Amino acid sequence: MKKRLIQVLIFAILIAGIVGYMAIDKMKEKYTPTAEHMNLYDYFGVEEGDDSVIIYLNRVKIEGDAIVKDGKVYISHTMVEDYFSENFYWDASAGQMLYSTATVLYKYNADSNKYSVNGEEKLSDYPMIISKGENIYLCMDFVQKYADVQYKFYEEPNRLMLMNEWTDVEYVEIKEDAGIRKLGGIKSPIVIDAKAGEKYLYINEIDEWTCVQNEAGVKGYIETKYIGGKSTQTLTSNYVEPVYSNISRNYKINLVWHQVTNKDANANLSKVMDGVTGVNVISPTWFRMCDNGGNIESLASKDYVDKAHAMGLEVWALVENITYSKSISTYKILSNMESREHLVDVLIDEVLKYDIDGINVDIESLSYDAGDGYLQFLRELSIECRKNGIVLSVDNYVPSASTYHYHRKEQGKIVDYVIIMGYDEHYAGSSESGSVASLGWVEEGIANTLKSVPAEKVINAMPFYTRIWKQTPEAEAKDKSAGVLVEDPESKYGRYLLTSEAVSMAYAQQQLKKNGVTPKWQEKVGQYYGEYEKDGCTYQIWLEEEESIAKKMELIKKYELAGVAGWKLSLQKNSIWEIIGSYLK
């Protein structure tokens, strides 16, 4: 019995020893960090041999399109436009990528070492532009040279690290060799073997783990006890922004547009300028885009220019796409290299031929898809204007979401003056009557323009006209296509046809006086308002006159703009010139 008891005891001790050993082994396993390493292909979730490129922008992974060819990294044109620069223009008609500076136009052929500089043919060591299907790619060396971006490229797997934010970044230094793990935990596999003295981008801290990232986009966790300290590094760029020399007068611009519809009208210059004072620039509507080949119809006159110069006026001839808008495609003209360059050439030829001082570009109703071609047209035109000392100004609508494609910010860099067409708040075809240029609307247009264009380049244009709005009861409206049918429960008509007529300052005042109306000042609008009934219809007028003009000129002075413009000559009251001049001193 005693022997049996000893045997049982020995067996129990053995079992206890085995269990204890196993428990200790389990504890050891639990608290011993794993030495397992994770393959970077697994880390990034790609298969070995996959030649796709993982893209990071400012240390954050993004969706994008990049390829590697012959050891060079190329990114899609779409990415370049979205993130880095609008100055790379793909001309599909010529199969070339264009890049413009203040005086030089570069043209790079796709899938070729050939390129040109202002027409002079050259060869590069490798293609700057390649194509893949319908997509166009730019070499990162090329992009980095002409845009504010830096890059590094890593292989196995392919990673493109892009940087275009130059801020303070916090780094941590490793004080002791240790593993950086995929997740915060000693059982998570190691993704980086960190060495003492190395620095990593600091992300954050969670409990006893610090999240860090290396320059190659690998992010992981290291035990905080291995972190020596933090330091801040200011990232800097070596990119130099292109300098665009511009023509800037040392006085305020006072411009008027002179609507010229035929060559005979040029003889009226002295007549329309009679009583006009203080104006220093006249812009005759001389150049009409007339076909899709980039040709223009010109009404220019040397006699007119000579007379204007004798009056102390500069002549900035206007080019427009309105007269023949039904028979031309502005998109086709500006998006095609041949027609776009021809348009630039004929404009410069006309300006030099007639000793004209400047070009005023008035491209209206531009379709969204024509926006990039329009900007490239302005770039190429600005190069030629700069070479020849020609002032380049561009007319713009007040900023809105629907006019973003006019590239107002880029205009502000490359042209001499950006003119806000501060009128047509309510226009022919509007669904409600209202002011052509209420004070708040004008100020908003100026303020929003100044967000992207420097004040010394901005000219605000005022209307020298107003509109007489007419409400005709629906039952009395004979031609409903003549206006807009409005349903207005608050109107005594309920439904009426809304039409309008643009008239001169004087005529609008005469109509109110003729119908016995004393207009009342509307402080919010910054104009006098009057209405009357006649022949069963209601008429409304927001006047433009001395006081409304003074209010608008106060804005030009308040925002320290480059000057003022007026549409159009002969619609104004000559009493306004003294008021305008007083604000431009």
C-alpha positions in Angstrom: 0.0 0.0 0.0 2.8 2.3 0.9 4.6 1.5 -2.2 1.5 2.2 -4.2 1.1 5.6 -2.6 4.7 6.5 -3.5 4.2 5.5 -7.1 1.1 7.7 -7.3 2.9 10.6 -5.7 5.8 10.3 -8.1 3.4 10.2 -11.0 1.5 13.3 -9.7 4.8 15.1 -9.4 5.8 14.2 -12.9 2.4 15.3 -14.3 2.7 18.6 -12.3 6.1 19.1 -13.7 5.0 18.5 -17.3 2.0 20.8 -16.8 4.2 23.4 -15.2 6.7 23.2 -18.0 4.0 23.5 -20.6 2.6 26.5 -18.8 5.9 28.2 -18.6 6.5 27.4 -22.3 3.1 28.9 -23.1 3.9 32.0 -21.0 7.2 32.3 -22.8 5.5 32.0 -26.2 2.9 34.6 -25.2 5.4 37.2 -24.1 8.2 36.6 -26.6 8.1 38.9 -29.7 7.8 37.2 -33.0 10.8 37.4 -35.4 8.5 36.8 -38.4 9.0 39.2 -41.3 6.3 40.3 -43.7 7.2 40.5 -47.4 6.5 44.0 -48.7 4.5 42.6 -51.6 2.2 41.1 -49.0 2.3 44.3 -47.0 1.1 46.4 -50.0 -1.3 43.7 -51.2 0.3 43.1 -54.6 1.6 39.9 -56.2 5.3 39.5 -56.9 6.1 40.6 -60.5 3.2 43.0 -60.6 4.5 46.1 -62.4 1.7 48.5 -61.2 2.8 51.6 -59.3 1.5 52.4 -55.8 1.3 56.2 -55.4 1.7 58.3 -52.3 1.1 62.1 -52.2 2.5 63.9 -49.1 2.9 60.6 -47.4 -0.8 59.6 -48.0 -1.7 56.7 -50.4 -3.9 58.0 -53.2 -5.6 56.6 -56.3 -3.7 57.5 -59.4 -2.2 56.2 -62.7 1.5 55.8 -63.2 3.7 53.4 -65.3 7.3 52.5 -65.5 9.1 52.3 -68.9 12.8 51.8 -69.6 13.6 52.8 -66.0 11.6 56.0 -66.1 8.5 56.8 -64.1 5.6 58.4 -65.9 2.3 59.7 -64.4 -1.0 60.4 -66.2 -1.7 63.8 -67.5 -4.9 63.8 -65.5 -2.9 63.5 -62.3 -0.6 66.3 -63.3 -3.5 68.6 -63.9 -5.4 67.6 -60.8 -2.5 67.9 -58.4 0.4 69.8 -59.7 0.0 72.2 -62.7 -2.5 73.3 -65.3 0.4 74.4 -67.5 0.8 71.1 -69.4 -1.6 71.1 -72.3 -2.2 68.0 -74.4 -3.0 69.0 -77.9 -4.7 65.9 -79.3 -4.9 67.4 -82.8 -1.1 67.4 -83.1 -0.3 64.6 -80.7 1.9 66.9 -78.6 2.3 68.0 -75.1 2.7 71.8 -74.8 4.4 73.7 -72.0 4.5 77.5 -72.0 6.6 80.0 -70.2 6.5 83.8 -70.5 8.4 83.8 -73.8 8.9 80.1 -74.8 6.5 77.5 -76.2 7.8 73.9 -75.8 6.2 71.1 -77.9 6.9 67.5 -77.0 5.9 64.6 -79.3 4.4 61.6 -77.7 6.4 58.3 -77.8 9.3 60.2 -79.3 12.6 61.9 -78.3 11.7 64.8 -80.5 10.6 68.2 -79.2 10.8 71.8 -80.2 11.5 75.1 -78.5 9.8 78.1 -80.2 9.8 76.0 -83.4 13.5 74.9 -83.2 13.7 71.1 -83.3 15.6 69.3 -80.6 16.2 65.7 -79.2 16.0 64.5 -75.7 17.7 61.4 -74.2 14.3 59.6 -73.7 10.6 60.4 -74.4 9.1 63.0 -72.1 5.6 61.9 -73.1 4.3 58.4 -73.8 0.9 57.1 -74.6 -0.9 53.9 -73.5 -4.2 53.4 -75.3 -6.0 56.7 -75.0 -4.1 57.8 -71.9 -1.1 60.2 -71.9 1.7 60.1 -69.4 4.4 62.6 -68.5 7.9 61.6 -67.3 8.3 62.6 -63.6 11.7 64.2 -64.4 9.9 66.5 -66.8 7.1 67.3 -64.4 9.4 67.9 -61.5 11.4 70.4 -63.7 8.3 72.5 -64.5 6.0 72.1 -61.5 6.3 72.4 -57.7 6.6 68.7 -56.9 9.4 66.3 -55.9 9.4 62.6 -56.2 11.3 59.4 -55.2 10.7 56.0 -56.6 11.1 52.6 -54.9 10.9 49.1 -56.3 9.8 45.7 -55.2 7.0 46.6 -55.3 6.9 49.8 -57.3 6.1 52.9 -55.2 6.1 56.5 -56.3 6.4 59.0 -53.4 5.2 62.5 -54.4 5.6 65.6 -52.4 4.1 69.1 -53.0 3.4 70.4 -49.5 6.2 72.2 -47.8 5.3 72.2 -44.1 6.8 71.3 -40.8 7.0 67.5 -40.3 7.7 65.7 -37.0 10.2 62.8 -37.0 11.3 60.3 -34.3 14.8 58.9 -33.9 15.4 55.2 -33.1 17.7 54.8 -30.1 18.1 51.0 -30.3 17.8 48.4 -33.1 14.2 47.1 -33.2 11.5 45.8 -35.4 8.8 48.0 -36.8 5.7 45.8 -37.0 2.6 46.0 -39.2 0.3 46.4 -36.2 0.8 47.4 -32.6 1.7 44.1 -30.9 4.7 41.8 -30.4 3.0 39.0 -32.4 2.5 41.2 -35.4 5.1 40.6 -38.2 8.0 42.9 -38.7 7.9 45.1 -41.8 11.1 47.2 -41.2 14.3 46.3 -39.3 14.9 49.8 -37.8 18.5 50.7 -36.9 19.6 52.9 -34.1 20.0 56.5 -35.3 17.5 56.2 -38.2 14.7 58.7 -38.4 11.0 58.0 -39.2 8.0 60.1 -39.8 5.9 60.3 -36.6 2.2 59.5 -37.0 0.8 59.0 -33.5 1.1 56.9 -30.3 -1.3 54.2 -29.1 -0.6 52.8 -25.6 3.0 51.6 -25.6 3.4 51.7 -29.3 4.4 54.5 -31.7 3.2 54.6 -35.3 5.9 55.6 -37.8 6.4 55.6 -41.5 9.5 55.5 -43.7 10.2 57.5 -46.9 9.1 54.4 -49.0 5.6 54.4 -47.7 5.9 51.6 -45.3 4.0 52.4 -42.1 4.1 50.3 -38.9 4.4 50.3 -35.1 7.4 50.2 -32.9 7.5 49.9 -29.1 7.8 53.5 -27.7 10.7 52.4 -25.5 12.9 52.3 -28.6 12.1 55.9 -29.5 14.9 58.3 -28.6 13.3 61.6 -29.2 11.3 63.8 -31.6 12.4 66.6 -34.0 10.7 68.9 -36.4 12.0 69.3 -40.0 10.7 72.0 -42.4 10.2 70.6 -45.9 11.4 72.9 -48.6 11.0 73.1 -52.3 13.7 74.1 -54.8 11.1 74.9 -57.5 11.2 78.5 -58.9 7.9 79.8 -60.0 8.0 81.1 -63.6 8.2 84.9 -63.8 5.7 86.5 -66.3 6.7 90.0 -67.2 3.6 92.1 -67.6 2.8 95.6 -69.0 1.4 97.7 -66.2 0.6 101.4 -66.6 1.6 103.7 -63.8 -1.8 105.3 -63.8 -5.4 104.0 -63.4 -7.0 102.6 -66.6 -10.2 104.3 -67.7 -11.4 102.3 -70.7 -14.5 102.5 -72.8 -15.6 100.0 -75.4 -16.6 101.4 -78.8 -19.0 99.1 -80.6 -18.0 99.1 -84.2 -20.3 97.0 -86.5 -18.9 98.1 -89.9 -15.9 99.9 -91.2 -17.8 103.1 -91.9 -18.5 103.4 -88.1 -14.8 104.1 -87.6 -15.3 107.6 -88.9 -17.5 108.4 -85.9 -14.7 108.4 -83.4 -14.6 112.1 -82.9 -18.4 112.3 -82.7 -18.7 109.6 -80.0 -15.8 111.0 -78.0 -17.3 114.5 -77.9 -17.8 115.5 -74.3 -15.9 112.4 -73.0 -13.2 113.3 -70.5 -10.6 111.3 -68.5 -10.7 108.2 -70.8 -7.2 106.9 -71.7 -8.1 103.6 -73.5 -10.6 102.9 -76.2 -11.5 99.4 -77.2 -13.1 99.2 -80.6 -14.9 95.9 -81.4 -12.8 95.2 -84.5 -11.9 91.5 -84.7 -14.5 88.8 -85.2 -13.7 85.1 -85.2 -15.4 84.1 -88.4 -14.6 80.5 -89.2 -13.2 77.3 -87.6 -9.8 77.8 -89.2 -8.9 80.7 -86.9 -9.5 83.4 -89.4 -10.9 86.8 -88.4 -13.0 89.5 -90.0 -11.2 92.8 -89.3 -12.7 96.2 -89.1 -9.4 97.9 -88.1 -8.6 101.4 -89.4 -5.2 103.2 -89.3 -7.0 106.5 -89.5 -9.0 105.6 -86.4 -5.8 104.6 -84.5 -4.0 107.8 -85.5 -6.9 109.9 -84.4 -7.2 108.0 -81.1 -3.5 108.5 -80.4 -3.8 112.2 -81.2 -6.5 112.3 -78.5 -4.2 110.7 -76.0 -5.9 107.4 -76.2 -4.4 103.9 -76.4 -6.3 101.5 -78.7 -7.0 98.0 -77.4 -8.8 96.2 -80.2 -11.4 93.7 -79.1 -11.5 90.1 -80.5 -14.8 88.3 -80.0 -16.6 85.0 -80.8 -20.2 86.4 -80.7 -21.0 87.8 -84.1 -20.6 84.5 -85.9 -21.4 82.3 -82.9 -24.0 80.3 -84.8 -21.6 79.3 -87.6 -18.3 78.8 -85.7 -17.2 76.4 -82.9 -15.0 78.2 -80.4 -14.0 74.7 -79.1 -12.8 73.6 -82.5 -10.8 76.8 -83.0 -9.0 76.9 -79.7 -8.5 73.1 -79.2 -6.9 72.6 -82.6 -3.2 73.6 -82.8 -3.4 74.8 -86.4 -6.4 77.0 -86.0 -5.4 78.3 -82.6 -1.9 79.3 -83.8 -3.4 80.9 -86.9 -5.7 83.0 -84.8 -2.8 84.2 -82.7 -0.8 85.0 -85.9 -3.5 87.0 -87.6 -4.3 89.0 -84.5 -0.6 89.9 -84.0 -0.3 90.8 -87.7 -3.3 93.1 -87.5 -2.1 94.8 -84.4 1.3 95.5 -85.8 -0.1 96.5 -89.2 -2.3 99.2 -87.7 -0.1 100.3 -84.8 -2.6 99.1 -82.3 -1.6 99.2 -78.6 -3.3 96.2 -77.2 -5.7 93.3 -77.6 -8.8 92.8 -75.6 -10.1 89.2 -75.6 -13.8 88.8 -75.2 -14.6 85.1 -75.5 -18.2 84.5 -74.2 -20.4 81.5 -73.7 -17.4 79.2 -73.6 -18.3 75.6 -73.3 -16.7 73.6 -70.5 -14.7 71.4 -72.8 -13.2 74.4 -74.5 -11.7 75.8 -71.3 -8.2 74.2 -71.6 -7.9 75.2 -75.2 -8.9 78.7 -74.3 -6.2 78.9 -71.6 -3.6 77.6 -74.0 -4.7 80.3 -76.6 -4.1 83.0 -74.0 -0.7 81.5 -73.1 0.4 81.5 -76.8 -1.1 84.9 -77.4 0.6 86.3 -74.3 4.0 85.1 -75.6 3.6 87.0 -78.8 2.2 90.1 -77.1 5.1 90.1 -74.7 7.6 89.9 -77.6 6.0 92.8 -79.3 5.1 95.1 -76.4 1.3 94.6 -76.9 -1.0 95.0 -73.9 -3.2 91.9 -73.4 -6.4 92.2 -71.5 -9.2 89.6 -71.0 -12.9 90.1 -70.3 -14.4 87.8 -67.7 -17.8 87.2 -66.2 -18.2 87.6 -62.5 -16.9 84.5 -60.8 -19.3 81.6 -60.5 -19.2 77.8 -60.6 -20.3 77.9 -64.2 -17.3 80.1 -65.2 -14.6 78.1 -63.4 -13.3 76.7 -66.7 -12.2 80.2 -67.8 -9.1 79.6 -65.5 -9.2 83.1 -63.9 -6.3 82.4 -61.6 -4.0 81.4 -64.5 -5.2 84.4 -66.5 -4.0 86.5 -63.6 -0.5 85.2 -64.1 -0.1 85.5 -67.8 -2.1 88.5 -69.0 -1.7 92.2 -68.2 -5.2 93.1 -67.2 -8.2 91.0 -66.2 -11.5 92.9 -66.8 -14.6 91.9 -64.8 -17.8 92.4 -66.8 -19.6 93.7 -63.8 -23.0 93.8 -65.5 -25.7 91.5 -66.9 -26.8 90.4 -63.4 -30.2 90.4 -65.0 -30.1 90.1 -68.7 -32.3 89.6 -71.8 -34.0 86.3 -71.2 -33.8 86.4 -67.4 -36.7 84.8 -65.6 -37.1 87.8 -63.3 -36.7 91.5 -63.6 -33.9 93.3 -61.7 -30.9 95.5 -61.8 -28.2 95.0 -64.5 -25.6 95.6 -61.8 -26.7 95.9 -58.2 -24.1 97.2 -55.8 -23.8 94.0 -53.7 -23.5 91.8 -56.7 -20.8 94.0 -58.2 -18.8 94.0 -54.9 -19.1 90.2 -54.7 -17.8 89.9 -58.2 -14.8 92.1 -57.4 -14.1 90.3 -54.1 -14.3 86.8 -55.6 -12.0 87.9 -58.5 -9.4 89.1 -56.1 -9.2 85.7 -54.6 -7.3 84.6 -57.6 -6.1 87.7 -59.4 -4.0 90.5 -57.9 -5.8 93.9 -57.5 -3.2 95.7 -59.6 -4.3 93.6 -62.6 -8.1 93.9 -62.1 -10.3 96.3 -64.0 -14.0 96.5 -63.1 -16.4 97.2 -66.0 -19.6 99.1 -65.4 -22.8 99.3 -67.5 -23.5 102.6 -69.3 -27.0 101.1 -70.0 -29.9 99.8 -68.1 -33.0 97.7 -69.0 -36.6 98.6 -69.2 -38.5 95.5 -68.0 -42.0 94.9 -69.3 -44.6 92.6 -67.8 -47.4 91.7 -70.3 -50.3 89.7 -69.0 -50.3 86.2 -70.5 -53.7 86.8 -72.2 -52.4 89.9 -73.9 -49.0 88.5 -75.0 -49.2 88.0 -78.8 -45.7 86.5 -79.2 -44.8 84.3 -76.2 -41.4 83.5 -77.8 -40.4 87.1 -77.4 -39.6 86.7 -73.7 -40.0 84.4 -70.7 -43.3 83.3 -69.4 -43.3 83.9 -65.6 -45.7 82.4 -63.1 -45.8 84.7 -60.1 -48.6 84.3 -57.5 -47.7 87.6 -56.0 -48.2 89.5 -59.2 -51.6 90.9 -60.1 -51.2 89.1 -63.4 -50.5 85.7 -62.0 -48.8 84.7 -65.2 -47.1 87.2 -67.5 -44.6 87.5 -70.3 -41.3 89.2 -69.2 -39.3 91.1 -71.8 -36.7 93.8 -71.6 -34.9 96.3 -73.7 -31.4 97.7 -73.1 -31.4 101.5 -73.3 -29.1 104.4 -72.6 -28.9 106.2 -69.2 -30.7 109.3 -70.5 -33.5 107.4 -72.3 -34.3 105.4 -69.1 -34.6 108.6 -67.1 -36.7 110.2 -69.9 -39.2 107.3 -69.8 -39.7 107.6 -66.1 -40.2 111.4 -66.4 -42.5 111.0 -69.4 -44.7 108.7 -67.4 -44.8 110.9 -64.3 -42.6 108.7 -62.1 -40.2 110.0 -59.5 -37.7 107.2 -58.9 -36.8 106.2 -55.4 -33.3 105.3 -54.1 -32.8 101.7 -53.1 -29.9 101.6 -50.7 -29.3 97.9 -50.9 -29.2 97.9 -54.7 -27.4 101.2 -54.9 -29.7 102.6 -57.6 -32.8 104.6 -58.2 -35.9 102.5 -59.0 -39.1 103.4 -60.7 -42.1 101.6 -62.2 -45.3 102.5 -64.0 -48.2 101.0 -65.8 -49.1 101.7 -69.5 -51.5 100.0 -71.9 -52.2 97.2 -69.4 -48.6 96.4 -68.8 -46.1 97.0 -66.0 -42.7 98.6 -66.6 -39.8 98.5 -64.2 -36.5 100.4 -64.4 -33.4 100.4 -62.2 -31.5 103.5 -63.3 -27.8 103.9 -63.9 -26.9 107.5 -63.4 -24.4 109.7 -61.5 -25.1 108.3 -58.0 -25.1 104.7 -59.0 -21.9 105.2 -60.9 -20.3 106.9 -57.9 -21.2 104.0 -55.7 -19.5 101.6 -58.1 -16.5 103.8 -58.3 -16.3 103.7 -54.5 -15.8 99.9 -54.8 -13.0 100.4 -57.3 -11.2 102.7 -55.0 -11.9 100.6 -51.9 -10.3 97.5 -53.5 -7.5 99.5 -55.1 -8.2 98.1 -58.6 -6.2 98.9 -61.7 -9.1 100.9 -63.2 -12.5 101.0 -64.7 -14.2 100.1 -68.0 -17.5 101.0 -69.4 -19.9 99.3 -71.8 -20.5 101.0 -74.1 -19.5 104.4 -75.5 -22.5 106.7 -76.4 -24.9 105.1 -73.9 -23.5 107.1 -71.0 -24.4 110.6 -69.8 -21.4 112.8 -70.1 -22.0 114.0 -66.5 -20.5 110.8 -65.2 -17.0 111.4 -66.5 -16.1 113.9 -63.8 -17.4 111.5 -61.2 -15.3 108.6 -62.6 -12.2 110.8 -62.9 -12.5 111.9 -59.3 -12.1 108.3 -58.0 -9.2 107.5 -60.3 -6.9 110.3 -59.1 
